[in-house]
Amino acid sequence: MFVRSLLIAVPGDARRRTFRALDAADSLITTARSFDEMRAALGRKPFDLVVLVAGPVASSPSPSLVSELRGLPDEPAVVVVTEHDDAERAAAWVAAGALGVVPVALETSTFRETIREFVGRADSAARIGLFAVPGEAHALADFGTSSPAMREFLRRARRVAEKDSTLLLLGETGVGKGLLARSIHNEGPRSGKPFVAVNCGALSETLLESELFGHEKGAFTSANRARRGYFELAHGGSIFLDEVSELPLHLQVKLLHVLEDRRIQPVGSERSLCVDVRIIAASNRDLLEEVEQGRFRRDLFYRLNVVSLTLPPLRERVEDIEAMARSYLAHFRERQGGDGPDLSDEALEALRHYSWPGNVREFINAIERACILCEGEEVQLTDLPDDLQTSIPVARGSVAPLRFPDQAGQWLDLPWNQVRRQVLESAELAYLTGILEVTGGRVGEAASRAGMDPRSLFQKMRRYGLRKEDFRSGGASERADASAPRVPSTLRGV
């Protein structure tokens, strides 16, 4: 149940009966003996539901009080429990925004069921208002694939989704761990309950503890009122801790305690709260390596690693590239209105051969860019980002050295796209060959000097038939072979 914080206000017998009716409910109940006490409580912390108990007319809540409560920043739901059956007053409360009116004279079991029915409605309203994002009814079926590796991954993911255990999602940046976490939640036993996503690397260390676990009024300088943390907001549902490796060590300890005890302690509070959540954590780092380096607690790793799933990177799902490209092209065509371009064979070949260090996120951006820049009926190679334009493999030794003065005249007879490609390929080959020679074929060092991802450098080396072994000591004779790529003399020092 999402309704965790419930305030019952005024007067004696009816308040006690209402409290008993809700005492077994999964809520944190506060009582107030007067409207002033109620207002003070609302000033200290947020409430999901306020139950106003109405006595005689003189001591009853006015419709304006109901409107006042509904106008608070937290917009708590309001239910009125009345000792007198007065249809006119009941209509005024409902018109002012009350969720419902319940006569206290109802038989005990009926009264309890009615009160809990209204709490359930408040629960649904709060959940819809905070967590139902249009267009985000994600499911594992969204991960359509022709890749054997991805099909096996999805088979395992469906089995995991049916359970309620802690889950660790691993994979490179941009592979879709957030989408996967939401899909698993939607197909699991907590479907329809809150799904709260937290990027642990996007919040400062000083804010992170308060955001995760909440805080009490006065816990720190700017804490003017109590606030519920993400764990409490996710009560009954799932919390997704993205980039969990970014948690500082002292918060790793608190997370470990939550995993062990299913209780949280807000900042500045002396009491702990029970939370019922499924924890789904994700990281793009090697957590075992983080453990060995002392940056991640070993005991927390084993607590999180009950079940782990590793999403394959896009470069290992080449079979899916064409279908994904056409699907996203159709999506962007529809969003931009009217007919849009198709995909040329050359552009598709580039998409298939690129290493995609940014994975699906980079892929989507590239397709959107191409859709915007395309001026014809098909997306051409030149509509793609520069890195993709040079991703198509070339035959070993087929890139000829350019002699700029000698070839300038010849270029005038060629289309600009062809000249541009020749220059880019020759310059790229010259640069890669030179930097590999300088570093003695050490790819990691060469990538660092070039400001490139090592995977991207490997991909470019494969494209030009460059081998790291050819640049190590003893490889000079192999490089002297006529078929081996050389740095064009006209480009040395450029």
C-alpha positions as CSV (number, residue, x, y, z in Angstrom):
1,M,0.0,0.0,0.0
2,F,1.3,3.4,-0.9
3,V,-0.6,5.3,1.8
4,R,2.1,5.2,4.5
5,S,1.3,8.3,6.5
6,L,-2.2,8.9,7.8
7,L,-3.5,11.6,10.1
8,I,-6.7,11.2,12.2
9,A,-8.0,14.4,13.6
10,V,-10.7,15.1,16.3
11,P,-12.7,14.2,18.5
12,G,-12.5,11.4,21.2
13,D,-14.7,8.3,20.6
14,A,-15.0,8.5,16.8
15,R,-11.2,9.1,16.5
16,R,-10.5,6.0,18.6
17,R,-12.9,3.9,16.6
18,T,-11.3,5.1,13.4
19,F,-7.9,4.3,14.7
20,R,-8.8,0.8,15.7
21,A,-10.3,0.2,12.2
22,L,-7.0,1.2,10.6
23,D,-4.6,-0.1,13.2
24,A,-3.8,-3.3,11.3
25,A,-3.4,-1.5,8.0
26,D,0.1,-1.0,6.6
27,S,0.2,2.7,7.4
28,L,2.0,5.0,9.9
29,I,-0.9,6.6,11.8
30,T,-0.7,10.0,13.7
31,T,-3.6,11.3,15.7
32,A,-4.5,14.9,16.6
33,R,-6.9,16.2,19.2
34,S,-7.7,19.5,17.6
35,F,-7.6,21.2,14.2
36,D,-4.7,23.3,15.4
37,E,-2.7,20.2,16.4
38,M,-3.6,18.8,13.0
39,R,-2.2,21.8,11.2
40,A,1.0,21.7,13.3
41,A,1.5,18.0,12.3
42,L,0.9,18.8,8.6
43,G,3.6,21.6,8.9
44,R,6.2,19.1,10.2
45,K,5.7,16.2,7.7
46,P,3.7,15.2,4.6
47,F,0.7,12.9,4.9
48,D,-1.0,10.8,2.2
49,L,-4.4,10.8,3.8
50,V,-6.1,12.9,6.5
51,V,-9.2,11.6,8.2
52,L,-11.4,14.4,9.7
53,V,-13.8,13.2,12.4
54,A,-17.0,15.4,12.4
55,G,-19.0,15.8,15.6
56,P,-21.8,18.4,16.2
57,V,-21.9,21.2,13.7
58,A,-20.0,23.6,15.9
59,S,-17.0,21.3,16.1
60,S,-17.2,19.9,12.6
61,P,-14.7,20.5,9.9
62,S,-15.9,23.1,7.4
63,P,-15.8,22.6,3.7
64,S,-13.2,25.3,3.6
65,L,-10.9,23.2,5.8
66,V,-11.3,20.3,3.4
67,S,-10.3,22.7,0.5
68,E,-7.4,24.0,2.6
69,L,-6.1,20.5,3.1
70,R,-6.5,19.6,-0.6
71,G,-4.6,22.7,-1.5
72,L,-1.4,21.8,0.4
73,P,1.7,21.0,-1.6
74,D,1.4,17.3,-0.8
75,E,-2.3,17.2,-1.8
76,P,-3.4,14.7,0.9
77,A,-6.6,12.8,0.3
78,V,-9.3,13.7,2.8
79,V,-12.0,11.4,4.2
80,V,-14.6,12.7,6.7
81,V,-16.0,10.4,9.4
82,T,-19.2,11.8,10.7
83,E,-21.3,11.1,13.9
84,H,-24.4,12.6,12.3
85,D,-26.1,11.6,9.1
86,D,-26.5,14.9,7.3
87,A,-26.8,14.6,3.5
88,E,-26.4,18.4,3.0
89,R,-23.1,18.6,4.9
90,A,-21.8,15.4,3.3
91,A,-22.5,16.9,-0.1
92,A,-20.6,20.1,0.8
93,W,-17.5,18.1,2.0
94,V,-17.4,16.1,-1.2
95,A,-17.9,19.2,-3.3
96,A,-14.9,20.8,-1.4
97,G,-12.7,17.8,-2.4
98,A,-13.3,15.1,0.2
99,L,-12.7,11.6,-1.1
100,G,-15.8,10.4,0.8
101,V,-17.9,10.6,3.9
102,V,-18.4,7.6,6.3
103,P,-21.0,7.5,9.1
104,V,-19.5,6.3,12.3
105,A,-22.8,4.6,13.3
106,L,-22.1,1.8,10.8
107,E,-21.8,-1.7,12.1
108,T,-18.2,-2.4,13.1
109,S,-17.2,-4.7,10.2
110,T,-18.9,-2.5,7.7
111,F,-17.3,0.6,9.1
112,R,-13.8,-1.0,8.9
113,E,-14.4,-2.2,5.3
114,T,-15.6,1.2,4.2
115,I,-12.7,3.1,5.8
116,R,-10.2,0.7,4.2
117,E,-11.9,1.0,0.9
118,F,-11.3,4.8,1.0
119,V,-7.7,4.2,2.0
120,G,-7.4,2.0,-1.0
121,R,-8.8,4.7,-3.3
122,A,-6.3,7.2,-1.8
123,D,-3.6,4.7,-2.4
124,S,-4.5,4.3,-6.1
125,A,-4.8,8.1,-6.6
126,A,-1.4,8.8,-4.9
127,R,0.3,6.0,-7.0
128,I,-1.2,7.3,-10.3
129,G,-0.2,10.9,-9.5
130,L,3.4,10.1,-8.6
131,F,4.4,7.1,-10.6
132,A,2.2,6.5,-13.7
133,V,4.2,8.1,-16.5
134,P,2.4,8.1,-19.9
135,G,4.0,5.8,-22.5
136,E,6.1,3.9,-19.9
137,A,4.1,0.6,-19.7
138,H,7.2,-1.2,-20.5
139,A,7.4,-5.0,-20.9
140,L,10.1,-7.5,-21.8
141,A,8.4,-8.0,-25.1
142,D,9.7,-4.5,-26.0
143,F,13.2,-6.1,-26.3
144,G,12.4,-7.7,-29.7
145,T,15.4,-9.5,-30.9
146,S,16.8,-11.9,-33.5
147,S,20.1,-12.4,-31.6
148,P,20.6,-15.8,-30.0
149,A,22.5,-14.2,-27.1
150,M,19.7,-11.7,-26.4
151,R,17.0,-14.4,-26.7
152,E,18.8,-16.4,-24.0
153,F,19.1,-13.3,-21.9
154,L,15.3,-12.6,-22.2
155,R,14.5,-16.2,-21.3
156,R,16.3,-15.8,-18.0
157,A,14.9,-12.3,-17.4
158,R,11.3,-13.6,-17.7
159,R,12.1,-16.3,-15.0
160,V,13.6,-13.6,-12.8
161,A,10.6,-11.3,-13.2
162,E,8.2,-13.8,-11.8
163,K,10.2,-13.9,-8.5
164,D,10.5,-11.3,-5.8
165,S,14.2,-11.6,-5.0
166,T,16.9,-8.8,-5.1
167,L,18.3,-8.4,-8.5
168,L,21.6,-7.0,-9.9
169,L,21.7,-5.8,-13.5
170,L,25.1,-5.4,-15.1
171,G,26.1,-4.1,-18.5
172,E,27.8,-1.2,-20.3
173,T,26.5,2.3,-20.3
174,G,23.5,2.8,-22.6
175,V,22.4,-0.9,-22.9
176,G,19.0,-0.2,-21.4
177,K,19.3,-1.3,-17.7
178,G,16.7,1.2,-16.6
179,L,14.2,0.0,-19.2
180,L,14.9,-3.6,-18.2
181,A,14.4,-2.9,-14.5
182,R,11.0,-1.2,-15.2
183,S,9.9,-4.1,-17.5
184,I,10.8,-6.7,-14.9
185,H,8.9,-4.7,-12.3
186,N,5.8,-4.5,-14.6
187,E,5.8,-8.2,-15.2
188,G,6.5,-9.2,-11.6
189,P,4.3,-9.7,-8.5
190,R,4.6,-6.0,-7.6
191,S,3.2,-4.8,-10.9
192,G,0.9,-1.8,-10.4
193,K,2.7,-0.8,-7.3
194,P,5.3,2.1,-7.1
195,F,8.5,1.8,-9.2
196,V,11.0,4.4,-8.0
197,A,14.2,4.9,-10.0
198,V,17.3,6.6,-8.4
199,N,20.5,7.4,-10.2
200,C,23.1,7.1,-7.3
201,G,25.7,8.9,-9.4
202,A,23.5,12.0,-10.1
203,L,23.1,13.2,-6.5
204,S,25.7,14.7,-4.3
205,E,26.9,12.7,-1.3
206,T,25.3,15.3,1.1
207,L,21.9,14.9,-0.5
208,L,21.9,11.2,-1.3
209,E,21.3,9.9,2.2
210,S,18.3,12.2,2.7
211,E,16.9,11.4,-0.8
212,L,17.2,7.6,-0.2
213,F,16.1,7.4,3.5
214,G,14.2,10.7,4.1
215,H,14.7,13.1,6.9
216,E,13.0,14.7,9.9
217,K,12.3,18.3,10.4
218,G,15.4,20.1,11.7
219,A,17.7,17.3,10.7
220,F,19.9,19.9,8.9
221,T,19.8,23.6,8.2
222,S,17.4,23.6,5.3
223,A,15.1,20.8,6.6
224,N,12.0,22.9,7.3
225,R,9.7,19.9,7.4
226,A,10.1,16.2,7.3
227,R,10.4,14.4,3.9
228,R,9.9,10.8,2.9
229,G,12.8,9.2,1.1
230,Y,12.8,7.0,-2.1
231,F,12.7,3.8,-0.1
232,E,9.5,4.9,1.7
233,L,7.9,6.1,-1.5
234,A,8.6,2.7,-3.1
235,H,7.0,0.8,-0.2
236,G,5.0,-2.1,-1.6
237,G,6.8,-1.8,-5.0
238,S,10.3,-1.8,-6.4
239,I,13.3,0.6,-6.1
240,F,15.8,0.8,-8.9
241,L,19.3,1.9,-7.7
242,D,21.1,2.8,-10.9
243,E,24.9,3.1,-10.7
244,V,24.9,1.6,-7.3
245,S,28.7,1.5,-7.3
246,E,28.7,5.3,-6.9
247,L,27.3,5.0,-3.4
248,P,29.9,6.2,-0.8
249,L,31.0,3.6,1.7
250,H,29.0,4.9,4.7
251,L,25.8,4.7,2.6
252,Q,26.7,1.2,1.4
253,V,26.5,0.2,5.1
254,K,23.0,1.7,5.4
255,L,21.9,-0.1,2.2
256,L,23.3,-3.3,3.6
257,H,21.2,-2.9,6.7
258,V,18.1,-2.3,4.6
259,L,18.7,-5.5,2.7
260,E,19.1,-7.4,5.9
261,D,16.4,-5.9,8.1
262,R,14.0,-4.2,5.6
263,R,14.0,-1.2,7.8
264,I,15.2,2.4,7.1
265,Q,16.1,5.2,9.5
266,P,15.5,8.7,8.2
267,V,18.2,11.3,8.8
268,G,17.7,13.0,12.2
269,S,15.2,10.3,13.4
270,E,15.5,8.0,16.4
271,R,13.1,5.5,15.0
272,S,13.2,3.2,12.1
273,L,10.5,2.3,9.6
274,C,9.6,-1.0,8.0
275,V,9.8,-1.0,4.2
276,D,8.5,-3.7,1.9
277,V,10.4,-3.2,-1.4
278,R,12.1,-5.2,-4.1
279,I,15.6,-3.9,-4.7
280,I,16.9,-3.8,-8.2
281,A,20.5,-2.5,-8.5
282,A,22.5,-1.8,-11.6
283,S,26.1,-0.9,-12.5
284,N,28.2,-0.5,-15.6
285,R,31.4,-1.3,-13.6
286,D,32.9,-4.7,-12.7
287,L,31.7,-4.8,-9.1
288,L,34.2,-7.6,-8.1
289,E,37.0,-5.3,-9.3
290,E,35.5,-2.5,-7.2
291,V,35.5,-4.9,-4.3
292,E,39.1,-5.8,-4.8
293,Q,40.0,-2.1,-5.0
294,G,38.2,-1.4,-1.7
295,R,35.6,0.9,-3.3
296,F,32.6,-1.5,-2.8
297,R,31.8,-3.6,0.2
298,R,32.1,-7.3,-0.3
299,D,29.2,-8.1,2.0
300,L,27.0,-5.7,0.1
301,F,28.0,-7.2,-3.2
302,Y,26.9,-10.7,-2.1
303,R,23.7,-9.3,-0.7
304,L,22.9,-7.6,-4.1
305,N,24.1,-10.5,-6.2
306,V,21.3,-12.9,-5.3
307,V,20.5,-13.1,-9.0
308,S,22.4,-11.1,-11.7
309,L,21.7,-10.5,-15.3
310,T,24.2,-9.0,-17.8
311,L,22.7,-7.2,-20.8
312,P,24.6,-7.9,-24.0
313,P,26.1,-4.8,-25.6
314,L,24.8,-3.7,-29.0
315,R,27.9,-4.8,-30.9
316,E,27.1,-8.4,-29.8
317,R,23.5,-8.0,-31.3
318,V,24.3,-7.2,-34.9
319,E,21.3,-9.3,-36.0
320,D,19.1,-6.7,-34.4
321,I,20.6,-3.6,-36.0
322,E,18.4,-3.4,-39.2
323,A,15.1,-4.0,-37.4
324,M,16.0,-1.4,-34.7
325,A,17.1,1.2,-37.2
326,R,13.9,0.9,-39.2
327,S,11.8,0.9,-36.1
328,Y,13.4,4.1,-34.8
329,L,13.2,5.7,-38.2
330,A,9.5,5.0,-38.3
331,H,9.2,6.5,-34.8
332,F,11.0,9.7,-35.6
333,R,9.1,10.0,-38.9
334,E,5.8,9.8,-37.0
335,R,7.0,12.3,-34.4
336,Q,8.1,14.8,-37.0
337,G,4.9,14.3,-39.0
338,G,4.6,13.2,-42.6
339,D,6.7,10.8,-44.6
340,G,10.4,10.3,-43.7
341,P,13.4,8.7,-45.2
342,D,14.2,5.0,-45.6
343,L,17.7,3.5,-45.0
344,S,20.2,3.1,-47.7
345,D,22.3,-0.1,-48.0
346,E,25.5,1.8,-47.3
347,A,24.2,3.5,-44.2
348,L,22.9,0.1,-42.9
349,E,26.3,-1.4,-43.5
350,A,27.9,1.3,-41.4
351,L,25.4,0.8,-38.6
352,R,26.2,-2.9,-38.6
353,H,30.0,-2.4,-38.5
354,Y,30.2,0.3,-35.9
355,S,31.3,-0.8,-32.4
356,W,28.6,1.4,-30.5
357,P,30.5,2.3,-27.4
358,G,27.4,4.2,-26.2
359,N,25.2,1.2,-27.1
360,V,21.4,1.7,-27.6
361,R,21.5,5.3,-26.3
362,E,24.1,6.3,-28.9
363,F,22.2,4.3,-31.6
364,I,18.9,6.1,-31.0
365,N,20.7,9.5,-31.1
366,A,22.4,8.6,-34.4
367,I,19.1,7.5,-36.0
368,E,17.4,10.7,-34.9
369,R,20.2,12.8,-36.2
370,A,20.1,11.0,-39.6
371,C,16.4,11.5,-39.8
372,I,16.7,15.2,-39.2
373,L,19.7,15.8,-41.7
374,C,18.5,13.5,-44.5
375,E,17.4,15.5,-47.5
376,G,16.4,12.7,-49.9
377,E,14.3,9.6,-49.7
378,E,17.0,7.5,-48.0
379,V,19.4,8.0,-45.2
380,Q,22.8,8.1,-46.7
381,L,26.2,7.4,-45.1
382,T,26.9,11.1,-44.9
383,D,23.8,11.7,-42.8
384,L,25.4,9.6,-40.0
385,P,27.9,10.8,-37.4
386,D,31.5,11.0,-38.6
387,D,32.6,7.9,-36.5
388,L,30.0,5.8,-38.3
389,Q,30.9,7.1,-41.8
390,T,34.4,5.5,-41.3
391,S,33.2,2.3,-39.8
392,I,32.8,0.2,-43.0
393,P,35.8,-2.1,-43.4
394,V,38.2,-1.4,-46.2
395,A,40.5,-3.8,-48.0
396,R,44.0,-4.1,-46.5
397,G,46.3,-1.7,-48.4
398,S,43.5,-0.2,-50.5
399,V,43.8,3.2,-49.0
400,A,46.3,5.1,-51.2
401,P,48.6,7.8,-49.8
402,L,47.3,11.2,-50.8
403,R,49.6,13.7,-52.5
404,F,47.5,16.8,-52.1
405,P,49.0,19.0,-54.8
406,D,49.0,16.2,-57.4
407,Q,45.5,15.0,-56.6
408,A,43.7,18.4,-56.2
409,G,42.9,18.5,-59.9
410,Q,41.6,14.9,-59.9
411,W,39.3,15.7,-56.9
412,L,37.5,18.3,-59.0
413,D,36.1,15.5,-61.2
414,L,34.7,13.6,-58.1
415,P,31.6,14.2,-55.9
416,W,32.5,15.9,-52.6
417,N,31.3,12.9,-50.6
418,Q,33.8,10.7,-52.3
419,V,36.7,13.2,-51.8
420,R,35.8,13.7,-48.2
421,R,35.8,10.0,-47.6
422,Q,39.2,9.5,-49.2
423,V,40.7,12.3,-47.2
424,L,39.2,11.0,-43.9
425,E,40.3,7.4,-44.5
426,S,43.9,8.4,-45.5
427,A,44.2,10.8,-42.6
428,E,42.8,8.3,-40.1
429,L,45.1,5.5,-41.3
430,A,48.1,7.9,-41.0
431,Y,47.1,8.9,-37.5
432,L,46.4,5.4,-36.3
433,T,49.6,4.0,-37.8
434,G,51.7,6.8,-36.3
435,I,50.2,6.6,-32.8
436,L,50.6,2.8,-32.7
437,E,54.3,3.2,-33.8
438,V,54.9,5.7,-31.0
439,T,53.3,3.5,-28.4
440,G,54.9,0.2,-29.6
441,G,51.5,-1.3,-30.3
442,R,50.2,-0.8,-26.8
443,V,46.5,-0.3,-27.6
444,G,45.5,1.0,-24.1
445,E,48.3,3.6,-24.2
446,A,47.5,4.5,-27.8
447,A,43.8,4.9,-27.0
448,S,44.6,7.1,-24.0
449,R,46.9,9.4,-26.1
450,A,44.2,9.6,-28.8
451,G,41.4,10.3,-26.3
452,M,39.5,7.3,-27.6
453,D,37.7,4.3,-26.0
454,P,40.0,1.2,-26.4
455,R,37.1,-0.7,-28.0
456,S,36.7,2.1,-30.7
457,L,40.5,1.9,-31.4
458,F,40.3,-1.9,-31.8
459,Q,37.4,-1.5,-34.2
460,K,39.3,1.1,-36.3
461,M,42.4,-1.1,-36.3
462,R,40.3,-4.1,-37.6
463,R,38.9,-1.8,-40.3
464,Y,42.4,-1.0,-41.7
465,G,43.9,-4.4,-41.0
466,L,46.3,-3.0,-38.4
467,R,47.6,-5.5,-35.8
468,K,49.2,-4.4,-32.5
469,E,51.9,-7.2,-33.0
470,D,53.2,-5.4,-36.1
471,F,54.2,-2.3,-34.1
472,R,56.1,-4.1,-31.3
473,S,59.8,-4.7,-31.3
474,G,60.7,-7.1,-34.0
475,G,57.8,-6.2,-36.2
476,A,59.7,-3.8,-38.4
477,S,60.3,-6.3,-41.1
478,E,56.6,-7.2,-41.2
479,R,55.8,-3.5,-41.6
480,A,58.2,-3.2,-44.5
481,D,55.9,-5.6,-46.4
482,A,54.5,-3.9,-49.4
483,S,50.9,-4.9,-48.5
484,A,51.1,-3.4,-45.0
485,P,49.6,0.0,-44.4
486,R,52.1,2.9,-44.1
487,V,51.9,6.5,-43.0
488,P,51.5,8.5,-46.2
489,S,54.7,10.7,-46.4
490,T,52.6,13.7,-47.4
491,L,50.7,13.4,-44.1
492,R,53.7,13.1,-41.7
493,G,53.8,16.0,-39.3
494,V,50.3,17.1,-40.3
